[in-house]
Structure formats: C-alpha cells, structure tokens
Amino acid sequence: MTTVVKTEGRHKEEFLVSEGNGSISRDAATLVSGQKVTDGTVLVFSAGKLQAAAGTLNSSNKATETFAGIVSGSWDASSTGTNADITGVPYIARYAEYNPNRVTLYSGSDSTHNTAIKAALAALGLIARA
C-alpha cells in the first residue's frame, strides 16, 4: 500500500492569533495600483492608500512609515492597469494579536527592522504572539 502525503497550504488569516469582538479590529481601505500583497503582509499608508511596508528606518532605528496594519487575504492591483486601485481591501488595524512568524514584514527585513516594525504595529494595538 502506498502512503499518500498531502501538504495543506496556508489558510486565510493564519497569522491572526486573536482579535477584538465584532469588527472592532478590522478596517478597509484602497490598495494603490501597482501593489500585489499576500495574506499577512504588513501595510502602510502612502497618500491615504494602502501599500506594502518598505521597512524604512530613521537614524534611531524607528520605523518612519505610517503603519496601517496587516492585510486580510491576497490582493493584486498590479494587473489592473495604470491608476487602477482596488477599493475595500480588508486589513487588521487594531486590537489584535498576530503570529510574527506568519506575517510578511517586507523583502530583506533583518532583526533591527523586525523590532522596529513590531513596535510600530504595537502602537496600533497589534501585538506579536508566537
């Protein structure tokens, strides 16, 4: 008899450990065109629209971006054409706990950036829990 091993992929919001009652932890905003984000990507606001965090730090190693939260679901605004944003993109904005091993901070992040981004998320009420 052959043993079949199946590997299950990630589930939507697998990064989420807990959140506040009702919809208090959630919000929705516009994802700027040109962005492709996957579930659990850390988001920032740029000109009032969502985009993936770039991990910019100042000389004191503090995050300089305006953090929004963590995206719920995967969204692709890169294929919608020039100046074609996606409205109503849901994200976890406040009062929640997340697994830091299941979020995407940004490409090339290191421990200094991770610490700064976790602190910026904590200021929103998003607490890292492994």
C-alpha positions as CSV (number, residue, x, y, z in Angstrom):
1,M,0.0,0.0,0.0
2,T,1.3,3.4,-0.9
3,T,1.2,6.2,1.6
4,V,-0.1,9.5,0.2
5,V,1.1,12.6,2.0
6,K,-0.8,15.8,1.3
7,T,0.5,19.2,2.3
8,E,-2.0,21.8,3.2
9,G,-1.3,25.3,2.1
10,R,-1.7,28.4,4.2
11,H,-5.2,29.5,5.3
12,K,-6.5,33.0,5.1
13,E,-5.7,34.9,8.2
14,E,-3.4,32.2,9.5
15,F,-1.3,35.0,11.0
16,L,-4.2,36.0,13.3
17,V,-4.0,34.7,16.9
18,S,-6.9,36.7,18.3
19,E,-8.9,39.8,17.6
20,G,-11.5,42.1,19.4
21,N,-15.2,41.3,19.4
22,G,-17.3,42.1,16.3
23,S,-15.4,44.1,13.7
24,I,-13.5,46.4,16.0
25,S,-10.2,45.0,14.9
26,R,-10.9,45.4,11.2
27,D,-11.0,48.2,8.6
28,A,-10.9,48.5,4.9
29,A,-9.1,51.0,2.5
30,T,-7.8,51.4,-1.0
31,L,-4.8,49.4,-2.2
32,V,-2.8,51.6,-4.5
33,S,-2.3,50.4,-8.1
34,G,1.0,48.5,-8.8
35,Q,0.8,46.6,-5.5
36,K,0.5,42.8,-5.1
37,V,0.1,41.8,-1.5
38,T,-0.5,38.4,0.1
39,D,-2.4,37.5,3.2
40,G,-0.4,38.6,6.3
41,T,1.6,41.4,4.6
42,V,2.3,44.4,6.8
43,L,0.7,47.5,5.3
44,V,1.4,51.3,5.4
45,F,-0.5,54.3,4.3
46,S,1.0,56.3,1.4
47,A,-1.0,59.3,0.3
48,G,-4.1,57.9,2.0
49,K,-3.8,54.5,0.3
50,L,-2.5,51.1,1.4
51,Q,0.8,49.6,0.2
52,A,3.2,47.0,1.4
53,A,5.7,48.3,4.1
54,A,9.1,49.1,2.7
55,G,10.8,48.9,6.1
56,T,12.3,52.5,6.1
57,L,14.0,53.4,9.4
58,N,15.4,56.6,10.7
59,S,18.9,57.1,12.3
60,S,17.3,55.9,15.7
61,N,16.1,52.7,14.1
62,K,12.5,53.7,14.3
63,A,10.1,52.9,11.5
64,T,9.3,56.1,9.5
65,E,6.3,54.9,7.6
66,T,2.7,55.4,8.7
67,F,1.6,51.8,9.5
68,A,-2.0,50.7,8.8
69,G,-2.0,47.0,9.9
70,I,-1.9,43.6,8.3
71,V,-3.8,42.7,5.2
72,S,-6.5,40.0,5.2
73,G,-6.4,38.0,2.0
74,S,-4.3,38.3,-1.1
75,W,-4.8,41.2,-3.5
76,D,-3.3,42.0,-6.8
77,A,-3.6,45.6,-8.0
78,S,-0.6,45.1,-10.3
79,S,-2.7,43.6,-13.1
80,T,-5.5,46.2,-13.0
81,G,-3.6,48.7,-15.1
82,T,-2.2,52.2,-14.5
83,N,-4.0,54.2,-11.8
84,A,-6.4,51.4,-11.1
85,D,-6.6,51.0,-7.4
86,I,-8.6,48.3,-5.5
87,T,-11.1,49.7,-3.0
88,G,-12.4,48.0,0.1
89,V,-9.3,45.9,0.9
90,P,-9.8,44.5,4.4
91,Y,-7.0,44.6,7.0
92,I,-6.5,44.1,10.7
93,A,-6.0,47.6,12.0
94,R,-6.2,47.4,15.8
95,Y,-6.9,45.4,19.0
96,A,-5.5,42.0,17.8
97,E,-2.7,39.6,18.3
98,Y,-0.7,38.1,15.4
99,N,1.9,35.4,14.9
100,P,5.1,37.2,13.8
101,N,6.2,34.0,12.0
102,R,3.2,34.2,9.7
103,V,3.4,37.8,8.6
104,T,5.4,39.3,5.7
105,L,7.2,42.4,7.0
106,Y,9.0,43.3,3.8
107,S,11.6,41.8,1.5
108,G,15.0,41.9,3.1
109,S,14.0,42.6,6.7
110,D,16.5,41.9,9.4
111,S,16.3,41.8,13.2
112,T,16.6,45.6,13.5
113,H,13.8,46.2,11.0
114,N,11.7,43.4,12.6
115,T,11.9,45.1,16.0
116,A,11.0,48.5,14.6
117,I,8.1,47.2,12.7
118,K,6.8,45.2,15.6
119,A,7.0,48.3,17.8
120,A,5.1,50.3,15.1
121,L,2.4,47.6,15.0
122,A,2.2,47.5,18.8
123,A,1.5,51.3,18.7
124,L,-1.7,50.4,16.7
125,G,-2.7,47.7,19.3
126,L,-1.4,44.8,17.1
127,I,0.7,42.6,19.5
128,A,3.1,39.9,18.4
129,R,2.4,36.5,20.0
130,A,4.2,33.4,18.9
